[in-house]
């Protein structure tokens, strides 16, 4: 519109050019996107304003489930830029992913993409932007984010049940630090969701993240960043550490990291994370355990979760052999109950054991068995509450004087026994002959996540 300020306040009329190029053209631009000009219709401006009011807030959706792009319908007029508290609406062309600290985003017309969150400021849940209902949003200039109105969420999303966990399995990172690994220092957490240990928030991990045991968490947040708190003592060899998913209930943001075996509430991890990254992490859920090797304080023993039972952790290399080995044959009869420690069964878990034995070299028949029980279990035999395994065999002759090179190998099968916080359990061995060399091999452990 032409600027007529100061030109018409001292005269009784304006020129035809001023009318045509100014007021008339401006009014025409308002009307013509919505209807054809009609000399007989004196309500055209009002109808155009009504059309703008009804249609100018609606936009067409494109892009992806994490980065939406909104465009105007046809020649519908839109504001020049975002200004609070403007409201827009659109029908998503695809359902949104679960929200993170930066996704999903909305690019409105030519404006820069901006994060979209729920009206209370928390991250979106998967499907909050849905193809089955219109999304209504308000621009919050203070935070620079789009706020999705609560009424546009559909039915309220019920919190996950206490103790719920799905996915979030731990694997060896297939490409540590951008290269094929020759060692194991990263834990890759698979996508999933759970209720935190305090039953205060739903923790959702939309995409897999890898956390580095060999780097401090001050190196950065999220994928391929350090996960070891700076306030903890230096890492040591042959040591168990807890691995946690941690969350910020006010925003829904989650990350992961390590803590000491003695810290079941991730206290050090959460405090150090908040100090390093300015967050307000206040929720946790232990996903499992890691153990350093006997040779290096930052190298971890390779393992994986059983796909059929994520609470079952399986060692995936030759570690754990002869996890309990008295180094000598047992005499005939029942040995006294003894306490043993399993290096490759995490504290306070159920150890999965192969009960095995070698016969004495150049010997006759070797018969024997194992009674395994938790520490503190009544020392009574026989008892149906004990894990009892029996083996019997008649070897054909040995070739050396050491059990590992003996000619016969006996297997009592696989059994399970709960170990305490020091990874200890009780064992009683019995033998029908003096040729029975018993030992236990830890195949993995069960941890109720």
Wavefront OBJ file of the C-alpha trace (Angstrom):
o trace
v 0.000 0.000 0.000
v 1.169 3.502 -0.805
v 2.111 5.595 2.199
v -0.405 8.520 2.148
v 0.533 9.810 5.573
v 0.573 13.621 5.477
v -0.819 13.743 1.945
v -4.555 13.594 2.569
v -5.009 15.363 5.888
v -4.886 18.827 4.301
v -6.853 18.126 1.110
v -10.392 17.021 0.325
v -9.492 14.351 -2.179
v -6.731 12.001 -3.389
v -5.683 11.403 -6.923
v -6.878 8.478 -9.032
v -3.327 7.102 -9.058
v -3.180 7.244 -5.284
v -6.502 5.400 -5.049
v -5.748 2.793 -7.732
v -2.160 2.084 -6.724
v -2.809 2.322 -3.011
v -6.113 1.662 -1.288
v -7.934 -0.059 -4.161
v -5.054 -2.382 -5.021
v -4.590 -3.311 -1.357
v -8.289 -4.162 -0.969
v -8.276 -6.079 -4.253
v -5.359 -8.174 -3.046
v -7.397 -9.171 0.016
v -10.504 -10.184 -1.968
v -9.293 -11.850 -5.179
v -7.588 -14.925 -3.633
v -11.020 -16.025 -2.422
v -13.569 -14.774 -5.016
v -14.022 -12.958 -8.307
v -14.700 -9.223 -8.012
v -18.373 -8.357 -8.536
v -19.662 -4.770 -8.918
v -23.041 -5.782 -7.483
v -21.633 -7.354 -4.328
v -20.873 -4.931 -1.512
v -19.866 -7.682 0.954
v -16.753 -8.852 -0.855
v -14.267 -7.481 1.688
v -16.172 -8.982 4.609
v -16.352 -12.384 2.878
v -12.626 -12.290 2.172
v -11.838 -11.483 5.801
v -14.058 -14.378 6.897
v -12.254 -16.712 4.467
v -8.864 -15.593 5.747
v -9.968 -16.200 9.327
v -11.212 -19.692 8.491
v -8.428 -20.846 6.199
v -5.196 -18.966 6.829
v -4.216 -21.017 9.898
v -4.290 -24.312 7.963
v -1.212 -25.657 6.186
v -0.211 -28.637 4.113
v 2.203 -31.197 5.628
v 5.281 -32.737 4.016
v 8.788 -33.813 4.942
v 9.504 -36.689 7.329
v 8.287 -38.071 10.655
v 11.035 -36.137 12.436
v 11.197 -32.994 10.271
v 7.818 -31.664 9.065
v 7.612 -28.983 6.351
v 4.435 -26.856 6.215
v 3.315 -24.937 3.143
v 0.300 -22.691 2.478
v -2.693 -23.942 0.505
v -2.772 -22.267 -2.931
v -2.704 -18.482 -2.681
v -3.959 -18.307 0.919
v -2.263 -15.387 2.623
v -0.057 -16.015 5.639
v 1.823 -13.818 8.108
v 5.324 -12.699 7.181
v 6.891 -14.475 10.136
v 6.309 -16.282 13.395
v 5.044 -14.210 16.290
v 3.622 -15.350 19.598
v 0.974 -16.402 20.308
v 0.036 -17.255 16.696
v -1.771 -20.564 16.162
v -1.452 -22.900 13.171
v -2.941 -26.273 12.297
v -2.219 -29.072 9.844
v -3.061 -32.698 9.193
v 0.239 -34.658 9.501
v 1.033 -36.728 6.428
v 2.859 -39.275 8.642
v 2.963 -40.153 12.340
v 5.739 -38.532 14.335
v 8.598 -40.364 16.018
v 9.111 -40.208 19.772
v 10.471 -36.814 20.742
v 14.073 -36.081 21.673
v 15.963 -32.968 22.722
v 15.815 -31.660 19.141
v 13.188 -33.684 17.223
v 10.625 -33.562 15.715
v 10.893 -30.161 14.077
v 8.476 -28.031 12.065
v 9.527 -25.731 9.248
v 6.682 -23.269 8.712
v 6.814 -21.585 5.293
v 10.258 -20.007 4.909
v 11.019 -19.877 8.632
v 13.778 -21.975 10.166
v 12.892 -25.406 11.494
v 11.926 -25.307 15.188
v 11.470 -28.014 17.801
v 7.888 -29.096 18.602
v 7.013 -30.269 22.116
v 3.902 -30.890 24.141
v 2.025 -27.975 25.652
v 3.667 -28.604 29.045
v 7.133 -28.536 27.452
v 7.808 -32.301 27.560
v 8.950 -34.242 24.510
v 6.405 -35.702 22.116
v 5.518 -39.351 22.413
v 5.482 -41.502 19.307
v 2.352 -40.712 17.293
v 1.518 -37.419 19.021
v 1.472 -36.004 15.493
v -0.931 -38.431 13.846
v -2.445 -38.870 10.387
v -5.830 -39.448 12.063
v -6.273 -35.997 13.628
v -5.344 -32.366 13.060
v -2.356 -30.963 14.926
v -2.911 -27.554 16.549
v 0.168 -25.637 17.647
v 1.011 -22.309 19.226
v 4.282 -20.482 18.648
v 6.085 -19.764 21.923
v 8.481 -16.923 21.177
v 10.050 -17.221 24.634
v 11.363 -20.741 24.056
v 11.477 -20.652 20.258
v 9.362 -23.821 20.047
v 6.025 -24.954 18.701
v 3.703 -26.159 21.476
v 1.274 -28.943 20.570
v -2.059 -28.327 22.294
v -3.170 -31.033 24.715
v -6.546 -31.431 22.982
v -4.684 -32.424 19.792
v -3.072 -35.426 21.462
v -6.096 -37.662 21.154
v -6.797 -39.992 24.062
v -4.463 -39.368 27.022
v -1.488 -41.703 27.028
v -1.460 -43.871 30.157
v 1.916 -44.239 31.857
v 3.705 -47.541 31.521
v 3.122 -49.997 34.377
v 5.615 -50.017 37.223
v 8.584 -52.206 36.344
v 7.769 -52.316 32.621
v 10.656 -52.683 30.176
v 10.725 -53.537 26.477
v 13.785 -53.515 24.239
v 16.752 -51.542 25.612
v 19.058 -54.526 25.200
v 22.819 -54.111 25.473
v 25.133 -55.210 22.671
v 28.735 -54.763 21.680
v 29.016 -51.686 19.470
v 29.639 -52.939 15.924
v 31.694 -49.898 14.892
v 33.511 -48.463 17.864
v 34.801 -44.926 17.292
v 34.136 -45.203 13.556
v 36.239 -48.323 12.909
v 35.901 -52.078 13.168
v 36.818 -52.796 16.789
v 39.636 -55.029 17.907
v 38.487 -54.570 21.492
v 35.286 -53.905 23.396
v 34.875 -50.546 25.122
v 31.424 -49.403 23.965
v 27.930 -50.581 24.871
v 25.260 -50.090 22.212
v 21.771 -49.761 23.698
v 18.975 -50.792 21.371
v 15.718 -48.745 21.081
v 13.023 -49.437 23.635
v 11.076 -48.023 26.539
v 10.665 -48.639 30.234
v 9.270 -47.235 33.461
v 12.010 -45.804 35.648
v 12.955 -47.475 38.932
v 11.138 -44.816 40.953
v 7.932 -45.170 38.891
v 7.930 -41.458 38.015
v 8.427 -41.328 34.237
v 8.318 -43.307 31.011
v 11.828 -43.539 29.570
v 11.813 -43.842 25.776
v 14.888 -44.405 23.601
v 13.861 -43.871 19.978
v 17.167 -44.791 18.323
v 20.160 -46.884 19.338
v 22.964 -45.105 21.173
v 26.490 -46.269 21.987
v 28.173 -45.228 25.241
v 31.944 -45.336 25.710
v 33.355 -46.924 28.845
v 36.833 -45.658 27.974
v 35.767 -41.972 27.871
v 34.388 -39.608 30.517
v 30.816 -38.380 30.192
v 32.086 -34.801 30.015
v 33.039 -35.543 26.387
v 29.443 -34.934 25.301
v 25.869 -36.136 25.365
v 24.162 -38.922 23.451
v 25.534 -41.310 20.853
v 29.208 -42.375 20.798
v 30.015 -40.133 23.766
v 31.679 -40.972 27.079
v 29.662 -42.631 29.817
v 32.038 -42.898 32.801
v 31.529 -40.262 35.545
v 34.473 -38.019 36.311
v 33.820 -38.232 40.073
v 34.343 -42.010 40.237
v 37.689 -43.668 41.045
v 39.794 -44.786 38.126
v 38.676 -47.918 36.336
v 40.239 -51.190 37.502
v 40.746 -54.584 35.899
v 38.497 -57.554 36.644
v 35.765 -55.287 38.048
v 31.980 -55.170 37.654
v 30.152 -51.907 36.844
v 26.445 -51.176 36.549
v 25.007 -49.768 33.310
v 22.007 -47.414 33.491
v 19.504 -45.574 31.358
v 18.948 -42.170 32.994
v 16.209 -39.649 32.312
v 14.966 -36.118 32.911
v 11.282 -36.254 33.855
v 10.641 -32.590 33.025
v 11.630 -33.006 29.373
v 11.625 -36.757 28.720
v 15.284 -36.651 27.660
v 17.232 -39.896 28.200
v 20.875 -40.951 28.009
v 22.962 -43.767 29.456
v 26.141 -44.373 31.399
v 28.088 -46.429 33.930
v 28.386 -46.450 37.706
v 30.031 -48.518 40.428
v 28.670 -51.922 41.414
v 27.971 -50.478 44.871
v 25.736 -47.683 43.525
v 22.359 -49.261 42.707
v 20.659 -45.863 42.288
v 23.094 -44.321 39.753
v 23.784 -41.538 42.265
v 27.244 -40.635 40.995
v 26.268 -40.964 37.348
v 23.235 -38.673 37.643
v 24.992 -36.027 39.754
v 28.035 -35.881 37.496
v 25.911 -35.857 34.345
v 23.875 -32.877 35.576
v 27.030 -30.993 36.507
v 28.682 -31.704 33.162
v 25.720 -30.967 30.908
v 23.466 -28.602 32.865
v 20.587 -31.070 32.903
v 18.175 -32.144 35.631
v 18.410 -35.907 35.309
v 16.403 -37.468 38.124
v 15.352 -40.960 36.970
v 17.205 -44.198 36.328
v 16.757 -47.825 35.321
v 19.581 -50.358 35.411
v 19.809 -52.198 32.101
v 22.588 -54.599 33.046
v 26.212 -55.055 34.005
v 29.643 -54.815 32.378
v 32.943 -56.305 33.507
v 36.455 -55.204 32.696
v 38.937 -57.870 31.623
v 41.735 -59.127 33.839
v 44.265 -57.478 31.526
v 42.937 -53.949 30.897
v 40.865 -51.530 32.948
v 38.959 -50.110 29.949
v 38.418 -53.317 27.964
v 35.059 -55.016 28.593
v 34.226 -58.698 28.394
v 32.085 -59.309 25.260
v 28.491 -60.375 25.898
v 24.991 -60.021 24.528
v 21.383 -60.263 25.671
v 19.507 -63.390 24.642
v 16.959 -62.257 22.028
v 14.363 -64.648 23.466
v 14.957 -63.476 27.053
v 16.567 -60.025 27.447
v 17.149 -60.702 31.158
v 19.567 -63.469 30.141
v 23.139 -62.235 29.532
v 25.405 -64.548 27.526
v 29.183 -64.375 27.245
v 30.225 -64.357 23.605
v 33.921 -65.252 23.801
v 36.188 -67.674 25.625
v 36.118 -65.867 28.958
v 34.841 -67.431 32.127
v 36.440 -70.819 31.590
v 37.154 -72.691 34.826
v 35.409 -69.954 36.786
v 35.646 -72.227 39.802
v 38.406 -74.835 39.815
v 39.828 -76.375 43.001
v 42.805 -77.645 41.004
v 42.770 -81.147 42.442
v 40.719 -84.305 42.569
v 38.221 -84.875 45.350
v 38.552 -87.937 47.511
v 35.809 -90.507 47.674
v 32.733 -89.346 49.569
v 30.977 -86.054 50.188
v 33.148 -82.977 50.641
v 32.294 -80.321 53.185
v 30.263 -77.356 52.002
v 32.476 -74.573 50.684
v 31.913 -71.006 49.496
v 33.105 -70.141 46.008
v 33.250 -66.922 43.977
v 32.315 -66.645 40.304
v 34.233 -63.885 38.531
v 31.951 -63.970 35.494
v 28.593 -63.845 37.246
v 27.496 -60.306 38.106
v 26.675 -59.453 41.755
v 23.186 -60.379 42.985
v 22.257 -62.339 39.886
v 21.484 -65.939 38.975
v 24.601 -67.574 37.549
v 24.157 -69.939 34.602
v 26.730 -72.666 35.075
v 28.044 -75.705 33.299
v 28.967 -78.286 35.929
v 31.955 -80.171 34.519
v 34.737 -82.541 35.533
v 37.828 -84.241 34.161
v 38.863 -87.735 35.087
v 42.315 -88.374 36.503
v 44.738 -89.338 33.759
v 45.440 -93.071 33.400
v 42.661 -93.850 35.835
v 39.508 -95.862 36.056
v 35.924 -94.775 36.456
v 35.206 -91.265 37.769
v 31.792 -90.727 39.334
v 30.702 -87.571 41.119
v 28.228 -84.771 41.460
v 27.611 -81.189 42.517
v 25.259 -79.577 45.017
v 24.984 -75.819 44.412
v 23.051 -73.417 46.604
v 22.915 -69.722 47.528
v 25.003 -68.484 50.426
v 23.005 -68.847 53.652
v 20.976 -71.786 52.428
v 20.538 -74.481 55.131
v 23.415 -76.916 54.926
v 21.407 -80.102 54.665
v 21.727 -83.032 52.294
v 19.852 -84.347 50.563
v 17.446 -81.493 49.888
v 15.057 -80.931 47.021
v 15.813 -77.221 47.157
v 19.417 -77.802 46.100
v 20.739 -77.936 42.548
v 22.090 -81.478 42.296
v 23.982 -82.740 39.252
v 25.508 -86.200 38.856
v 27.972 -87.515 36.286
v 29.445 -90.957 35.720
v 31.861 -92.247 33.137
v 34.467 -94.950 32.479
v 37.488 -93.500 30.620
v 39.690 -95.483 28.324
v 42.995 -94.236 29.665
v 44.740 -90.920 30.134
v 47.635 -89.227 28.440
v 49.036 -86.860 31.061
v 48.977 -86.030 34.725
v 46.985 -82.790 34.569
v 43.166 -82.543 34.475
v 43.030 -80.256 31.433
v 44.886 -82.842 29.372
v 43.157 -85.892 30.809
v 41.547 -88.312 28.435
v 37.977 -88.010 29.672
v 35.639 -85.099 30.089
v 32.466 -85.323 32.159
v 29.466 -83.001 31.958
v 26.759 -82.783 34.588
v 24.771 -80.388 32.437
v 23.727 -76.804 33.044
v 22.302 -75.425 36.275
v 21.574 -72.109 37.907
v 22.336 -70.713 41.327
v 21.886 -67.265 42.858
v 25.071 -65.464 43.858
v 25.237 -62.663 46.429
v 26.694 -59.173 46.187
v 30.201 -60.605 46.315
v 29.369 -63.118 43.548
v 29.524 -65.962 46.045
v 27.508 -69.166 46.368
v 27.933 -72.490 48.165
v 29.051 -75.800 46.712
v 29.294 -79.364 47.941
v 30.979 -81.970 45.771
v 30.676 -85.713 46.164
v 32.636 -88.448 44.395
v 32.378 -92.220 44.147
v 36.028 -92.536 43.182
v 39.238 -90.537 43.702
v 39.449 -89.631 40.015
v 36.921 -86.766 39.942
v 38.241 -83.256 39.125
v 35.251 -80.835 39.342
v 34.987 -77.298 38.027
v 32.307 -74.780 36.992
v 32.135 -72.699 33.832
v 29.990 -69.556 33.898
v 28.037 -69.305 30.645
v 26.158 -66.179 31.586
v 23.775 -64.806 34.192
v 20.177 -63.741 34.713
v 19.541 -60.185 35.863
v 15.974 -58.961 36.386
v 16.206 -55.608 34.684
l 1 2 3 4 5 6 7 8 9 10 11 12 13 14 15 16 17 18 19 20 21 22 23 24 25 26 27 28 29 30 31 32 33 34 35 36 37 38 39 40 41 42 43 44 45 46 47 48 49 50 51 52 53 54 55 56 57 58 59 60 61 62 63 64 65 66 67 68 69 70 71 72 73 74 75 76 77 78 79 80 81 82 83 84 85 86 87 88 89 90 91 92 93 94 95 96 97 98 99 100 101 102 103 104 105 106 107 108 109 110 111 112 113 114 115 116 117 118 119 120 121 122 123 124 125 126 127 128 129 130 131 132 133 134 135 136 137 138 139 140 141 142 143 144 145 146 147 148 149 150 151 152 153 154 155 156 157 158 159 160 161 162 163 164 165 166 167 168 169 170 171 172 173 174 175 176 177 178 179 180 181 182 183 184 185 186 187 188 189 190 191 192 193 194 195 196 197 198 199 200 201 202 203 204 205 206 207 208 209 210 211 212 213 214 215 216 217 218 219 220 221 222 223 224 225 226 227 228 229 230 231 232 233 234 235 236 237 238 239 240 241 242 243 244 245 246 247 248 249 250 251 252 253 254 255 256 257 258 259 260 261 262 263 264 265 266 267 268 269 270 271 272 273 274 275 276 277 278 279 280 281 282 283 284 285 286 287 288 289 290 291 292 293 294 295 296 297 298 299 300 301 302 303 304 305 306 307 308 309 310 311 312 313 314 315 316 317 318 319 320 321 322 323 324 325 326 327 328 329 330 331 332 333 334 335 336 337 338 339 340 341 342 343 344 345 346 347 348 349 350 351 352 353 354 355 356 357 358 359 360 361 362 363 364 365 366 367 368 369 370 371 372 373 374 375 376 377 378 379 380 381 382 383 384 385 386 387 388 389 390 391 392 393 394 395 396 397 398 399 400 401 402 403 404 405 406 407 408 409 410 411 412 413 414 415 416 417 418 419 420 421 422 423 424 425 426 427 428 429 430 431 432 433 434 435 436 437 438 439 440 441 442 443 444 445 446 447 448 449
